[in-house]
Amino acid sequence: MSMKATLLALTMCCGAFLCAETLNLEECIAIARAQNPSVRQQELSTGIAESKQKQSYSSVLPSLSITSGLSASDQDNWSLGKSVGLQAGMTFYAPGLYTGIKAARLNSEMSRAGASATENEIVSQISALYYRILTTQRLIAVYEGNIAVAEKNLKKTRAMYETKLITESDVLKAETQKGEFESQLLSQKQALKSYVRAMNILLGQDPGNSLDLEDVDVDVVSIPEYELAREAMLSDNPEYHAVLMQESVSRLNLQASKENYLPSISGSYHYSNYLDPALTPSNGISLNASWTLFNGLSRRQQVQQQKLRLDQSGIEVDNTLRLLEQELQDFYTEFETYTSLIEINRRRLQSASRDLEIVNQQYQLGKVTMLEQMQAQLALLSAESSLVEAQYARKRVEAEILKLINKI
């Protein structure tokens, strides 16, 4: 079974069980590759380019035609005459004839590179949304846990206020803290709905579909060393490959414009038969050459224009390479930063958890204020949410690096 057929089969299975099945990242990517409108449109464009490549060979193949007819005139008393003919012709050489075939092949390769770049971009967006959805789900769980703790604290605070152990201000502070957690929870739920809709659009599905995504091990990351990644990017990145192909096409176009100074050579064969015993069938061959000696400044200006376009293509290659290298360096810097942040926030979380335990004990004994307890709770929430965000952000950066080296 072909890869495309496999993807379509997987898509049908996923579509049939979408509501009941938990999708992992690989399954989401497979669905997007089979159903995403941008990917499908680019595949059609690639098909058109491949067809044009095959069509370009027709210019060097012979042409064959058959003619037949009836004729009458007053010179032969309007007697009906019949005729048949066969003609074959072939262009041996014409300016741009063979370079056009090479250009069509390069255009086809460029279209395939463009399709690969589009697919990689969609896969990258799928990966980013996948990790954002998981991040938001984890943050929702964090906020829900903090709301539950805040609700318990609020009940205890109200009970202590009724027994005159604390002031009304402490109760109001507890209510404010719970309300803040609830507000943050609503924001995360709203973001989650938006991410799910965007994911469905990328998957080529109804934006209202529900999605159940499988969590990932955020500690498992796999990227090559920077130098290896740079080498892979230069050899495999489809965007860079596309601009290199465009430079090659520009070089061929320049060559074709210079060929306009050369002659065209063609040959033909014809056979005629008037189906009259009195007339002998005729055969003939011809070899023709034509050479435009002067057509104003048209050819010279065409050569100049193609030289300028080739210079433009060279600038585009250099600029694309610099931008890709900058992206790769930035992503590796981000990766290292998030790795450090993960370790920092893990230590913060351990310290904040222990600090909250101590503060809660001291609060029960009346040794610390409600404000100090709230600050300890907020410190724990900050450490938890920062750790979650850093862990999944590093996974998003990993996906971006893999996209650049075409390993996604």
Secondary structure, DSSP 4 states (H G I P E B T S, - for coil): --HHHHHHHHHHHHHHTTTT--B-HHHHHHHHHHH-HHHHHHHHHHHHHHHHHHHHGGGGS-EEEEEEEEE--GGGTT--EEEEEEEEEEEEE-TTHHHHHHHHHHHHHHHHHHHHHHHHHHHHHHHHHHHHHHHHHHHHHHHHHHHHHHHHHHHHHHHHHHTTSS-HHHHHHHHHHHHHHHHHHHHHHHHHHHHHHHHHHHTTS-TT----B----TT------HHHHHHHHHHH-HHHHHHHHHHHHHHHHHHHHHHTTS-EEEEEEEEEE-S-TTS--EEEEEEEEE-----TTHHHHHHHHHHHHHHHHHHHHHHHHHHHHHHHHHHHHHHHHHHHHHHHHHHHHHHHHHHHHHHHHHHHTTSS-HHHHHHHHHHHHHHHHHHHHHHHHHHHHHHHHHHHTT--
